Amino acid sequence: MKCARCASLVVTEVFVDYHADGGGMSFLGYRCPICGDIMDPTILRHRDGACAPTHSHARRRPGPLLVDGRR
Ligand SMILES: [Zn+2]
């Protein structure tokens, strides 16, 4: 498996979530030794289901400032 950020090979690691109910829930994930990106099943599921930003929801670029500070 390759890193989504830098395309280097990732390593499998066991991660522990100490904040989970009951504490100490462990799960397998992937860590990139080059850039440090971490991927787990939840992150991968969210990345697959993420939708691309649409132009209609994009923040409008402000126009140039006039000499008196107005746009
Ligand atoms: Zn990486």
N, CA, C, O and the ligand as a Tripos MOL2 file, in Angstrom:
@<TRIPOS>MOLECULE
protein
  285   283    72     0     0
PROTEIN
NO_CHARGES

@<TRIPOS>ATOM
      1 N           0.8490   -1.1750    0.0000 N.3       1 MET1
      2 CA          0.0000    0.0000    0.0000 C.3       1 MET1
      3 C           0.8950    1.2370    0.0000 C.2       1 MET1
      4 O           1.9500    1.2500    0.6340 O.2       1 MET1
      5 N           0.4630    2.2790   -0.7170 N.am      2 LYS2
      6 CA          1.2500    3.5050   -0.8180 C.3       2 LYS2
      7 C           0.5460    4.6530   -0.1040 C.2       2 LYS2
      8 O          -0.6770    4.6960    0.0240 O.2       2 LYS2
      9 N           1.3790    5.5750    0.3510 N.am      3 CYS3
     10 CA          0.8830    6.7560    1.0490 C.3       3 CYS3
     11 C           0.1110    7.6470    0.0750 C.2       3 CYS3
     12 O           0.5390    7.8610   -1.0600 O.2       3 CYS3
     13 N          -1.0250    8.1600    0.5320 N.am      4 ALA4
     14 CA         -1.8350    9.0330   -0.3120 C.3       4 ALA4
     15 C          -1.1980   10.4090   -0.4690 C.2       4 ALA4
     16 O          -1.5130   11.1330   -1.4140 O.2       4 ALA4
     17 N          -0.3100   10.7740    0.4420 N.am      5 ARG5
     18 CA          0.2860   12.1080    0.3860 C.3       5 ARG5
     19 C           1.5900   12.1310   -0.4100 C.2       5 ARG5
     20 O           1.8060   13.0460   -1.2050 O.2       5 ARG5
     21 N           2.4750   11.1230   -0.2080 N.am      6 CYS6
     22 CA          3.7960   11.1990   -0.8390 C.3       6 CYS6
     23 C           4.1170    9.9610   -1.6740 C.2       6 CYS6
     24 O           5.1960    9.8880   -2.2620 O.2       6 CYS6
     25 N           3.2150    8.9920   -1.7420 N.am      7 ALA7
     26 CA          3.3490    7.7820   -2.5690 C.3       7 ALA7
     27 C           4.4730    6.8570   -2.1120 C.2       7 ALA7
     28 O           4.8830    5.9870   -2.8810 O.2       7 ALA7
     29 N           4.9840    7.0090   -0.8960 N.am      8 SER8
     30 CA          5.9630    6.0690   -0.3520 C.3       8 SER8
     31 C           5.2380    4.8410    0.1910 C.2       8 SER8
     32 O           4.0280    4.8650    0.4140 O.2       8 SER8
     33 N           5.9830    3.7930    0.3950 N.am      9 LEU9
     34 CA          5.3850    2.6040    0.9870 C.3       9 LEU9
     35 C           5.0550    2.8770    2.4510 C.2       9 LEU9
     36 O           5.8190    3.5450    3.1470 O.2       9 LEU9
     37 N           3.9200    2.3630    2.9170 N.am     10 VAL10
     38 CA          3.5090    2.5510    4.2960 C.3      10 VAL10
     39 C           3.7340    1.2650    5.0770 C.2      10 VAL10
     40 O           3.8330    0.1850    4.4940 O.2      10 VAL10
     41 N           3.8160    1.3820    6.3920 N.am     11 VAL11
     42 CA          3.9960    0.2220    7.2480 C.3      11 VAL11
     43 C           2.7370    0.0300    8.0850 C.2      11 VAL11
     44 O           2.0430    0.9890    8.4250 O.2      11 VAL11
     45 N           2.4580   -1.2320    8.4110 N.am     12 THR12
     46 CA          1.3110   -1.5540    9.2450 C.3      12 THR12
     47 C           1.6960   -1.3580   10.7020 C.2      12 THR12
     48 O           2.7820   -1.7540   11.1230 O.2      12 THR12
     49 N           0.8050   -0.7480   11.4680 N.am     13 GLU13
     50 CA          1.0590   -0.5230   12.8850 C.3      13 GLU13
     51 C          -0.2090   -0.7830   13.6720 C.2      13 GLU13
     52 O          -1.3180   -0.6810   13.1480 O.2      13 GLU13
     53 N          -0.0280   -1.1200   14.9360 N.am     14 VAL14
     54 CA         -1.1640   -1.2420   15.8480 C.3      14 VAL14
     55 C          -1.2850    0.0860   16.5890 C.2      14 VAL14
     56 O          -0.3350    0.5410   17.2260 O.2      14 VAL14
     57 N          -2.4570    0.6980   16.4980 N.am     15 PHE15
     58 CA         -2.7300    1.9620   17.1870 C.3      15 PHE15
     59 C          -3.6640    1.6820   18.3560 C.2      15 PHE15
     60 O          -4.4960    0.7770   18.2960 O.2      15 PHE15
     61 N          -3.5200    2.4560   19.4100 N.am     16 VAL16
     62 CA         -4.3620    2.2970   20.5940 C.3      16 VAL16
     63 C          -5.0980    3.5970   20.8380 C.2      16 VAL16
     64 O          -4.4840    4.6610   20.9250 O.2      16 VAL16
     65 N          -6.4360    3.5120   20.9510 N.am     17 ASP17
     66 CA         -7.2650    4.6790   21.2490 C.3      17 ASP17
     67 C          -7.5830    4.6570   22.7380 C.2      17 ASP17
     68 O          -8.4660    3.9230   23.1820 O.2      17 ASP17
     69 N          -6.8660    5.4560   23.4970 N.am     18 TYR18
     70 CA         -7.0630    5.4810   24.9490 C.3      18 TYR18
     71 C          -8.3260    6.2310   25.3440 C.2      18 TYR18
     72 O          -8.7440    6.1720   26.5010 O.2      18 TYR18
     73 N          -8.9450    6.9420   24.3880 N.am     19 HIS19
     74 CA        -10.1560    7.6930   24.6940 C.3      19 HIS19
     75 C         -11.4220    6.9090   24.3600 C.2      19 HIS19
     76 O         -12.5260    7.3950   24.6070 O.2      19 HIS19
     77 N         -11.2850    5.7090   23.8070 N.am     20 ALA20
     78 CA        -12.4500    4.8960   23.4710 C.3      20 ALA20
     79 C         -13.1350    4.4260   24.7580 C.2      20 ALA20
     80 O         -12.5120    4.3340   25.8160 O.2      20 ALA20
     81 N         -14.4400    4.1300   24.6350 N.am     21 ASP21
     82 CA        -15.1710    3.5970   25.7890 C.3      21 ASP21
     83 C         -14.4730    2.3390   26.2790 C.2      21 ASP21
     84 O         -14.1800    1.4410   25.4900 O.2      21 ASP21
     85 N         -14.2110    2.2710   27.5540 N.am     22 GLY22
     86 CA        -13.5090    1.1280   28.1090 C.3      22 GLY22
     87 C         -12.0070    1.3120   28.0330 C.2      22 GLY22
     88 O         -11.2670    0.6050   28.7180 O.2      22 GLY22
     89 N         -11.5450    2.2350   27.2260 N.am     23 GLY23
     90 CA        -10.1230    2.5610   27.1240 C.3      23 GLY23
     91 C          -9.3080    1.4740   26.4690 C.2      23 GLY23
     92 O          -9.6100    0.2880   26.6080 O.2      23 GLY23
     93 N          -8.2990    1.8670   25.7700 N.am     24 GLY24
     94 CA         -7.3520    0.9170   25.2240 C.3      24 GLY24
     95 C          -7.8200    0.1210   24.0330 C.2      24 GLY24
     96 O          -7.3040   -0.9730   23.8030 O.2      24 GLY24
     97 N          -8.7890    0.6200   23.2490 N.am     25 MET25
     98 CA         -9.1980   -0.1090   22.0500 C.3      25 MET25
     99 C          -8.0620   -0.0350   21.0270 C.2      25 MET25
    100 O          -7.5770    1.0550   20.7240 O.2      25 MET25
    101 N          -7.6400   -1.1660   20.5010 N.am     26 SER26
    102 CA         -6.5650   -1.1700   19.5250 C.3      26 SER26
    103 C          -7.1010   -1.5480   18.1440 C.2      26 SER26
    104 O          -8.1010   -2.2550   18.0140 O.2      26 SER26
    105 N          -6.4140   -1.0600   17.1330 N.am     27 PHE27
    106 CA         -6.8150   -1.3480   15.7610 C.3      27 PHE27
    107 C          -5.5930   -1.2520   14.8630 C.2      27 PHE27
    108 O          -4.6150   -0.5800   15.1920 O.2      27 PHE27
    109 N          -5.6600   -1.9280   13.7310 N.am     28 LEU28
    110 CA         -4.5660   -1.8840   12.7640 C.3      28 LEU28
    111 C          -4.7240   -0.6700   11.8640 C.2      28 LEU28
    112 O          -5.8340   -0.3040   11.4770 O.2      28 LEU28
    113 N          -3.6100   -0.0630   11.5420 N.am     29 GLY29
    114 CA         -3.6130    1.0730   10.6360 C.3      29 GLY29
    115 C          -2.3050    1.1010    9.8680 C.2      29 GLY29
    116 O          -1.4770    0.1980    9.9860 O.2      29 GLY29
    117 N          -2.1350    2.1340    9.0930 N.am     30 TYR30
    118 CA         -0.9340    2.2920    8.2800 C.3      30 TYR30
    119 C          -0.2980    3.6320    8.6050 C.2      30 TYR30
    120 O          -0.9930    4.6300    8.7910 O.2      30 TYR30
    121 N           1.0220    3.6500    8.6710 N.am     31 ARG31
    122 CA          1.7550    4.8920    8.9040 C.3      31 ARG31
    123 C           2.8300    5.0170    7.8480 C.2      31 ARG31
    124 O           3.5180    4.0480    7.5290 O.2      31 ARG31
    125 N           2.9700    6.2070    7.3110 N.am     32 CYS32
    126 CA          4.0110    6.4720    6.3280 C.3      32 CYS32
    127 C           5.2780    6.8780    7.0790 C.2      32 CYS32
    128 O           5.2560    7.8640    7.8170 O.2      32 CYS32
    129 N           6.3780    6.1490    6.9120 N.am     33 PRO33
    130 CA          7.6050    6.5020    7.6150 C.3      33 PRO33
    131 C           8.2730    7.7530    7.0490 C.2      33 PRO33
    132 O           9.1680    8.3090    7.6850 O.2      33 PRO33
    133 N           7.8570    8.2030    5.8760 N.am     34 ILE34
    134 CA          8.4720    9.3740    5.2520 C.3      34 ILE34
    135 C           7.7820   10.6670    5.7030 C.2      34 ILE34
    136 O           8.4420   11.5750    6.2080 O.2      34 ILE34
    137 N           6.4580   10.7540    5.5240 N.am     35 CYS35
    138 CA          5.7670   12.0070    5.8540 C.3      35 CYS35
    139 C           4.9550   11.9180    7.1330 C.2      35 CYS35
    140 O           4.4930   12.9420    7.6370 O.2      35 CYS35
    141 N           4.7710   10.7160    7.6720 N.am     36 GLY36
    142 CA          4.0650   10.5680    8.9420 C.3      36 GLY36
    143 C           2.5620   10.4560    8.8230 C.2      36 GLY36
    144 O           1.8730   10.4120    9.8420 O.2      36 GLY36
    145 N           2.0300   10.4080    7.6110 N.am     37 ASP37
    146 CA          0.5830   10.2850    7.4310 C.3      37 ASP37
    147 C           0.1010    8.9710    8.0410 C.2      37 ASP37
    148 O           0.7530    7.9360    7.9090 O.2      37 ASP37
    149 N          -1.0360    9.0300    8.7020 N.am     38 ILE38
    150 CA         -1.6230    7.8430    9.3230 C.3      38 ILE38
    151 C          -2.9580    7.5640    8.6680 C.2      38 ILE38
    152 O          -3.7720    8.4690    8.4810 O.2      38 ILE38
    153 N          -3.1820    6.3020    8.3190 N.am     39 MET39
    154 CA         -4.4480    5.8820    7.7350 C.3      39 MET39
    155 C          -4.9730    4.7020    8.5220 C.2      39 MET39
    156 O          -4.2310    3.7700    8.8330 O.2      39 MET39
    157 N          -6.2370    4.7440    8.8370 N.am     40 ASP40
    158 CA         -6.8830    3.5950    9.4740 C.3      40 ASP40
    159 C          -8.1780    3.3340    8.7030 C.2      40 ASP40
    160 O          -8.5300    4.1120    7.8160 O.2      40 ASP40
    161 N          -8.8890    2.2580    9.0250 N.am     41 PRO41
    162 CA        -10.0970    1.9550    8.2510 C.3      41 PRO41
    163 C         -11.1110    3.1020    8.2390 C.2      41 PRO41
    164 O         -11.7710    3.3290    7.2250 O.2      41 PRO41
    165 N         -11.2380    3.8180    9.3410 N.am     42 THR42
    166 CA        -12.1950    4.9300    9.3930 C.3      42 THR42
    167 C         -11.7500    6.0660    8.4840 C.2      42 THR42
    168 O         -12.5620    6.6260    7.7460 O.2      42 THR42
    169 N         -10.4690    6.4090    8.5310 N.am     43 ILE43
    170 CA         -9.9480    7.4820    7.6670 C.3      43 ILE43
    171 C         -10.1240    7.1000    6.1980 C.2      43 ILE43
    172 O         -10.5610    7.9220    5.3930 O.2      43 ILE43
    173 N          -9.7860    5.8570    5.8440 N.am     44 LEU44
    174 CA         -9.9180    5.4240    4.4480 C.3      44 LEU44
    175 C         -11.3770    5.4600    4.0040 C.2      44 LEU44
    176 O         -11.6700    5.8440    2.8710 O.2      44 LEU44
    177 N         -12.2980    5.0620    4.8910 N.am     45 ARG45
    178 CA        -13.7250    5.0770    4.5460 C.3      45 ARG45
    179 C         -14.1850    6.5240    4.3100 C.2      45 ARG45
    180 O         -14.9400    6.7900    3.3750 O.2      45 ARG45
    181 N         -13.7390    7.4350    5.1390 N.am     46 HIS46
    182 CA        -14.1340    8.8420    4.9670 C.3      46 HIS46
    183 C         -13.5300    9.4290    3.6970 C.2      46 HIS46
    184 O         -14.1820   10.2190    3.0150 O.2      46 HIS46
    185 N         -12.2970    9.0560    3.3710 N.am     47 ARG47
    186 CA        -11.6730    9.5780    2.1550 C.3      47 ARG47
    187 C         -12.3910    9.0710    0.9230 C.2      47 ARG47
    188 O         -12.5550    9.8120   -0.0470 O.2      47 ARG47
    189 N         -12.8340    7.7890    0.9440 N.am     48 ASP48
    190 CA        -13.5410    7.2330   -0.2100 C.3      48 ASP48
    191 C         -14.8940    7.9070   -0.3920 C.2      48 ASP48
    192 O         -15.3260    8.1190   -1.5250 O.2      48 ASP48
    193 N         -15.5630    8.2420    0.6890 N.am     49 GLY49
    194 CA        -16.8980    8.8160    0.6090 C.3      49 GLY49
    195 C         -16.9080   10.3240    0.5050 C.2      49 GLY49
    196 O         -17.9650   10.9340    0.3440 O.2      49 GLY49
    197 N         -15.7300   10.9320    0.5960 N.am     50 ALA50
    198 CA        -15.6840   12.3890    0.5570 C.3      50 ALA50
    199 C         -16.0500   12.8910   -0.8270 C.2      50 ALA50
    200 O         -15.6350   12.3220   -1.8360 O.2      50 ALA50
    201 N         -16.8140   13.9420   -0.8640 N.am     51 CYS51
    202 CA        -17.1750   14.5090   -2.1510 C.3      51 CYS51
    203 C         -16.2880   15.7280   -2.4160 C.2      51 CYS51
    204 O         -15.8300   16.4080   -1.4990 O.2      51 CYS51
    205 N         -16.0760   15.9620   -3.6580 N.am     52 ALA52
    206 CA        -15.2520   17.1000   -4.0530 C.3      52 ALA52
    207 C         -16.0030   18.3970   -3.7730 C.2      52 ALA52
    208 O         -17.2280   18.4450   -3.8840 O.2      52 ALA52
    209 N         -15.2800   19.4330   -3.4140 N.am     53 PRO53
    210 CA        -15.9680   20.7060   -3.1720 C.3      53 PRO53
    211 C         -16.6280   21.2020   -4.4520 C.2      53 PRO53
    212 O         -16.0880   21.0640   -5.5500 O.2      53 PRO53
    213 N         -17.7820   21.7690   -4.2840 N.am     54 THR54
    214 CA        -18.4930   22.2890   -5.4510 C.3      54 THR54
    215 C         -18.2860   23.7920   -5.5350 C.2      54 THR54
    216 O         -18.0740   24.4700   -4.5300 O.2      54 THR54
    217 N         -18.3530   24.2810   -6.7350 N.am     55 HIS55
    218 CA        -18.1110   25.7040   -6.9480 C.3      55 HIS55
    219 C         -19.1680   26.5520   -6.2440 C.2      55 HIS55
    220 O         -18.8720   27.6500   -5.7730 O.2      55 HIS55
    221 N         -20.4120   26.0410   -6.1710 N.am     56 SER56
    222 CA        -21.4820   26.8470   -5.5880 C.3      56 SER56
    223 C         -21.2760   27.0790   -4.0940 C.2      56 SER56
    224 O         -21.8020   28.0500   -3.5490 O.2      56 SER56
    225 N         -20.5140   26.1990   -3.4150 N.am     57 HIS57
    226 CA        -20.2690   26.3700   -1.9860 C.3      57 HIS57
    227 C         -18.9100   27.0160   -1.7110 C.2      57 HIS57
    228 O         -18.5560   27.2350   -0.5530 O.2      57 HIS57
    229 N         -18.1590   27.3180   -2.7430 N.am     58 ALA58
    230 CA        -16.8390   27.8930   -2.5480 C.3      58 ALA58
    231 C         -16.9540   29.3420   -2.0800 C.2      58 ALA58
    232 O         -17.8800   30.0610   -2.4530 O.2      58 ALA58
    233 N         -16.0030   29.7460   -1.2630 N.am     59 ARG59
    234 CA        -15.9670   31.1290   -0.8000 C.3      59 ARG59
    235 C         -15.6500   32.0300   -1.9850 C.2      59 ARG59
    236 O         -14.7790   31.7290   -2.8030 O.2      59 ARG59
    237 N         -16.3710   33.1340   -2.0590 N.am     60 ARG60
    238 CA        -16.1620   34.0510   -3.1700 C.3      60 ARG60
    239 C         -14.8710   34.8260   -2.9610 C.2      60 ARG60
    240 O         -14.5590   35.2670   -1.8550 O.2      60 ARG60
    241 N         -14.1450   34.9770   -4.0310 N.am     61 ARG61
    242 CA        -12.8990   35.7500   -3.9650 C.3      61 ARG61
    243 C         -13.2560   37.2360   -3.9080 C.2      61 ARG61
    244 O         -14.0070   37.7350   -4.7460 O.2      61 ARG61
    245 N         -12.7170   37.9260   -2.9230 N.am     62 PRO62
    246 CA        -13.0410   39.3510   -2.8410 C.3      62 PRO62
    247 C         -12.3950   40.1090   -4.0000 C.2      62 PRO62
    248 O         -11.3300   39.7390   -4.4940 O.2      62 PRO62
    249 N         -13.0540   41.1520   -4.4080 N.am     63 GLY63
    250 CA        -12.5350   41.9850   -5.4790 C.3      63 GLY63
    251 C         -11.3760   42.8350   -4.9800 C.2      63 GLY63
    252 O         -11.0640   42.8330   -3.7890 O.2      63 GLY63
    253 N         -10.7500   43.5510   -5.8810 N.am     64 PRO64
    254 CA         -9.6080   44.3780   -5.4640 C.3      64 PRO64
    255 C         -10.0610   45.5090   -4.5570 C.2      64 PRO64
    256 O         -11.1790   46.0110   -4.6820 O.2      64 PRO64
    257 N          -9.1880   45.9050   -3.6470 N.am     65 LEU65
    258 CA         -9.4750   47.0240   -2.7570 C.3      65 LEU65
    259 C          -9.3240   48.3370   -3.5220 C.2      65 LEU65
    260 O          -8.4030   48.5150   -4.3190 O.2      65 LEU65
    261 N         -10.2420   49.2330   -3.2570 N.am     66 LEU66
    262 CA        -10.1340   50.5640   -3.8400 C.3      66 LEU66
    263 C          -9.1820   51.3900   -2.9800 C.2      66 LEU66
    264 O          -8.8060   50.9780   -1.8830 O.2      66 LEU66
    265 N          -8.8090   52.5250   -3.4720 N.am     67 VAL67
    266 CA         -7.8690   53.3900   -2.7720 C.3      67 VAL67
    267 C          -8.3910   53.7440   -1.3770 C.2      67 VAL67
    268 O          -7.6110   53.8480   -0.4310 O.2      67 VAL67
    269 N          -9.7400   53.9340   -1.2450 N.am     68 ASP68
    270 CA        -10.2940   54.3180    0.0460 C.3      68 ASP68
    271 C         -10.6250   53.0960    0.9220 C.2      68 ASP68
    272 O         -11.2590   53.2660    1.9630 O.2      68 ASP68
    273 N         -10.2270   51.8940    0.5480 N.am     69 GLY69
    274 CA        -10.4310   50.6970    1.3690 C.3      69 GLY69
    275 C         -11.6950   49.9250    1.0530 C.2      69 GLY69
    276 O         -11.8830   48.8300    1.5810 O.2      69 GLY69
    277 N         -12.5860   50.4670    0.1920 N.am     70 ARG70
    278 CA        -13.8130   49.7390   -0.1650 C.3      70 ARG70
    279 C         -13.5130   48.7360   -1.2680 C.2      70 ARG70
    280 O         -12.5010   48.8310   -1.9630 O.2      70 ARG70
    281 N         -14.4190   47.7700   -1.4100 N.am     71 ARG71
    282 CA        -14.3110   46.7990   -2.5020 C.3      71 ARG71
    283 C         -15.2840   47.1540   -3.6000 C.2      71 ARG71
    284 O         -15.3520   46.4590   -4.6140 O.2      71 ARG71
    285 ZN          3.7650    9.7470    3.0480 Zn       72 ZN72
@<TRIPOS>BOND
     1     1     2 1
     2     2     3 1
     3     3     4 2
     4     3     5 am
     5     5     6 1
     6     6     7 1
     7     7     8 2
     8     7     9 am
     9     9    10 1
    10    10    11 1
    11    11    12 2
    12    11    13 am
    13    13    14 1
    14    14    15 1
    15    15    16 2
    16    15    17 am
    17    17    18 1
    18    18    19 1
    19    19    20 2
    20    19    21 am
    21    21    22 1
    22    22    23 1
    23    23    24 2
    24    23    25 am
    25    25    26 1
    26    26    27 1
    27    27    28 2
    28    27    29 am
    29    29    30 1
    30    30    31 1
    31    31    32 2
    32    31    33 am
    33    33    34 1
    34    34    35 1
    35    35    36 2
    36    35    37 am
    37    37    38 1
    38    38    39 1
    39    39    40 2
    40    39    41 am
    41    41    42 1
    42    42    43 1
    43    43    44 2
    44    43    45 am
    45    45    46 1
    46    46    47 1
    47    47    48 2
    48    47    49 am
    49    49    50 1
    50    50    51 1
    51    51    52 2
    52    51    53 am
    53    53    54 1
    54    54    55 1
    55    55    56 2
    56    55    57 am
    57    57    58 1
    58    58    59 1
    59    59    60 2
    60    59    61 am
    61    61    62 1
    62    62    63 1
    63    63    64 2
    64    63    65 am
    65    65    66 1
    66    66    67 1
    67    67    68 2
    68    67    69 am
    69    69    70 1
    70    70    71 1
    71    71    72 2
    72    71    73 am
    73    73    74 1
    74    74    75 1
    75    75    76 2
    76    75    77 am
    77    77    78 1
    78    78    79 1
    79    79    80 2
    80    79    81 am
    81    81    82 1
    82    82    83 1
    83    83    84 2
    84    83    85 am
    85    85    86 1
    86    86    87 1
    87    87    88 2
    88    87    89 am
    89    89    90 1
    90    90    91 1
    91    91    92 2
    92    91    93 am
    93    93    94 1
    94    94    95 1
    95    95    96 2
    96    95    97 am
    97    97    98 1
    98    98    99 1
    99    99   100 2
   100    99   101 am
   101   101   102 1
   102   102   103 1
   103   103   104 2
   104   103   105 am
   105   105   106 1
   106   106   107 1
   107   107   108 2
   108   107   109 am
   109   109   110 1
   110   110   111 1
   111   111   112 2
   112   111   113 am
   113   113   114 1
   114   114   115 1
   115   115   116 2
   116   115   117 am
   117   117   118 1
   118   118   119 1
   119   119   120 2
   120   119   121 am
   121   121   122 1
   122   122   123 1
   123   123   124 2
   124   123   125 am
   125   125   126 1
   126   126   127 1
   127   127   128 2
   128   127   129 am
   129   129   130 1
   130   130   131 1
   131   131   132 2
   132   131   133 am
   133   133   134 1
   134   134   135 1
   135   135   136 2
   136   135   137 am
   137   137   138 1
   138   138   139 1
   139   139   140 2
   140   139   141 am
   141   141   142 1
   142   142   143 1
   143   143   144 2
   144   143   145 am
   145   145   146 1
   146   146   147 1
   147   147   148 2
   148   147   149 am
   149   149   150 1
   150   150   151 1
   151   151   152 2
   152   151   153 am
   153   153   154 1
   154   154   155 1
   155   155   156 2
   156   155   157 am
   157   157   158 1
   158   158   159 1
   159   159   160 2
   160   159   161 am
   161   161   162 1
   162   162   163 1
   163   163   164 2
   164   163   165 am
   165   165   166 1
   166   166   167 1
   167   167   168 2
   168   167   169 am
   169   169   170 1
   170   170   171 1
   171   171   172 2
   172   171   173 am
   173   173   174 1
   174   174   175 1
   175   175   176 2
   176   175   177 am
   177   177   178 1
   178   178   179 1
   179   179   180 2
   180   179   181 am
   181   181   182 1
   182   182   183 1
   183   183   184 2
   184   183   185 am
   185   185   186 1
   186   186   187 1
   187   187   188 2
   188   187   189 am
   189   189   190 1
   190   190   191 1
   191   191   192 2
   192   191   193 am
   193   193   194 1
   194   194   195 1
   195   195   196 2
   196   195   197 am
   197   197   198 1
   198   198   199 1
   199   199   200 2
   200   199   201 am
   201   201   202 1
   202   202   203 1
   203   203   204 2
   204   203   205 am
   205   205   206 1
   206   206   207 1
   207   207   208 2
   208   207   209 am
   209   209   210 1
   210   210   211 1
   211   211   212 2
   212   211   213 am
   213   213   214 1
   214   214   215 1
   215   215   216 2
   216   215   217 am
   217   217   218 1
   218   218   219 1
   219   219   220 2
   220   219   221 am
   221   221   222 1
   222   222   223 1
   223   223   224 2
   224   223   225 am
   225   225   226 1
   226   226   227 1
   227   227   228 2
   228   227   229 am
   229   229   230 1
   230   230   231 1
   231   231   232 2
   232   231   233 am
   233   233   234 1
   234   234   235 1
   235   235   236 2
   236   235   237 am
   237   237   238 1
   238   238   239 1
   239   239   240 2
   240   239   241 am
   241   241   242 1
   242   242   243 1
   243   243   244 2
   244   243   245 am
   245   245   246 1
   246   246   247 1
   247   247   248 2
   248   247   249 am
   249   249   250 1
   250   250   251 1
   251   251   252 2
   252   251   253 am
   253   253   254 1
   254   254   255 1
   255   255   256 2
   256   255   257 am
   257   257   258 1
   258   258   259 1
   259   259   260 2
   260   259   261 am
   261   261   262 1
   262   262   263 1
   263   263   264 2
   264   263   265 am
   265   265   266 1
   266   266   267 1
   267   267   268 2
   268   267   269 am
   269   269   270 1
   270   270   271 1
   271   271   272 2
   272   271   273 am
   273   273   274 1
   274   274   275 1
   275   275   276 2
   276   275   277 am
   277   277   278 1
   278   278   279 1
   279   279   280 2
   280   279   281 am
   281   281   282 1
   282   282   283 1
   283   283   284 2
@<TRIPOS>SUBSTRUCTURE
     1 MET1         2 RESIDUE 1 A MET
     2 LYS2         6 RESIDUE 1 A LYS
     3 CYS3        10 RESIDUE 1 A CYS
     4 ALA4        14 RESIDUE 1 A ALA
     5 ARG5        18 RESIDUE 1 A ARG
     6 CYS6        22 RESIDUE 1 A CYS
     7 ALA7        26 RESIDUE 1 A ALA
     8 SER8        30 RESIDUE 1 A SER
     9 LEU9        34 RESIDUE 1 A LEU
    10 VAL10       38 RESIDUE 1 A VAL
    11 VAL11       42 RESIDUE 1 A VAL
    12 THR12       46 RESIDUE 1 A THR
    13 GLU13       50 RESIDUE 1 A GLU
    14 VAL14       54 RESIDUE 1 A VAL
    15 PHE15       58 RESIDUE 1 A PHE
    16 VAL16       62 RESIDUE 1 A VAL
    17 ASP17       66 RESIDUE 1 A ASP
    18 TYR18       70 RESIDUE 1 A TYR
    19 HIS19       74 RESIDUE 1 A HIS
    20 ALA20       78 RESIDUE 1 A ALA
    21 ASP21       82 RESIDUE 1 A ASP
    22 GLY22       86 RESIDUE 1 A GLY
    23 GLY23       90 RESIDUE 1 A GLY
    24 GLY24       94 RESIDUE 1 A GLY
    25 MET25       98 RESIDUE 1 A MET
    26 SER26      102 RESIDUE 1 A SER
    27 PHE27      106 RESIDUE 1 A PHE
    28 LEU28      110 RESIDUE 1 A LEU
    29 GLY29      114 RESIDUE 1 A GLY
    30 TYR30      118 RESIDUE 1 A TYR
    31 ARG31      122 RESIDUE 1 A ARG
    32 CYS32      126 RESIDUE 1 A CYS
    33 PRO33      130 RESIDUE 1 A PRO
    34 ILE34      134 RESIDUE 1 A ILE
    35 CYS35      138 RESIDUE 1 A CYS
    36 GLY36      142 RESIDUE 1 A GLY
    37 ASP37      146 RESIDUE 1 A ASP
    38 ILE38      150 RESIDUE 1 A ILE
    39 MET39      154 RESIDUE 1 A MET
    40 ASP40      158 RESIDUE 1 A ASP
    41 PRO41      162 RESIDUE 1 A PRO
    42 THR42      166 RESIDUE 1 A THR
    43 ILE43      170 RESIDUE 1 A ILE
    44 LEU44      174 RESIDUE 1 A LEU
    45 ARG45      178 RESIDUE 1 A ARG
    46 HIS46      182 RESIDUE 1 A HIS
    47 ARG47      186 RESIDUE 1 A ARG
    48 ASP48      190 RESIDUE 1 A ASP
    49 GLY49      194 RESIDUE 1 A GLY
    50 ALA50      198 RESIDUE 1 A ALA
    51 CYS51      202 RESIDUE 1 A CYS
    52 ALA52      206 RESIDUE 1 A ALA
    53 PRO53      210 RESIDUE 1 A PRO
    54 THR54      214 RESIDUE 1 A THR
    55 HIS55      218 RESIDUE 1 A HIS
    56 SER56      222 RESIDUE 1 A SER
    57 HIS57      226 RESIDUE 1 A HIS
    58 ALA58      230 RESIDUE 1 A ALA
    59 ARG59      234 RESIDUE 1 A ARG
    60 ARG60      238 RESIDUE 1 A ARG
    61 ARG61      242 RESIDUE 1 A ARG
    62 PRO62      246 RESIDUE 1 A PRO
    63 GLY63      250 RESIDUE 1 A GLY
    64 PRO64      254 RESIDUE 1 A PRO
    65 LEU65      258 RESIDUE 1 A LEU
    66 LEU66      262 RESIDUE 1 A LEU
    67 VAL67      266 RESIDUE 1 A VAL
    68 ASP68      270 RESIDUE 1 A ASP
    69 GLY69      274 RESIDUE 1 A GLY
    70 ARG70      278 RESIDUE 1 A ARG
    71 ARG71      282 RESIDUE 1 A ARG
    72 ZN72       285 GROUP 0 **** ****
